[in-house]
Amino acid sequence: MPPNALTDASARQILHAQARRALFSSGPVPSPCVSVCQMDPTHGICAGCLRTLVEIADWGKMDSQARLAVWQRIVVRSQPEG
């Protein structure tokens, strides 16, 4: 799996819907976790939420601004190459 693309179109749609809610909501920033915890050893990105191990480990300590920055990076990572 390339580091910036989800292979399953429905998973990509779900992640984009979650990103829109996270980025445009005034409430608490939700976790991107979709309970598909499988790290791509080549790229170091979770196949489910497209976060790095550092982003996953630090999530609980992040403020809202840092969490939104992670969501923005997830959106970029989820774009198909081309």
Order of alpha helices (4+ residues) and beta strands (2+ residues): alpha-beta-beta-alpha-alpha
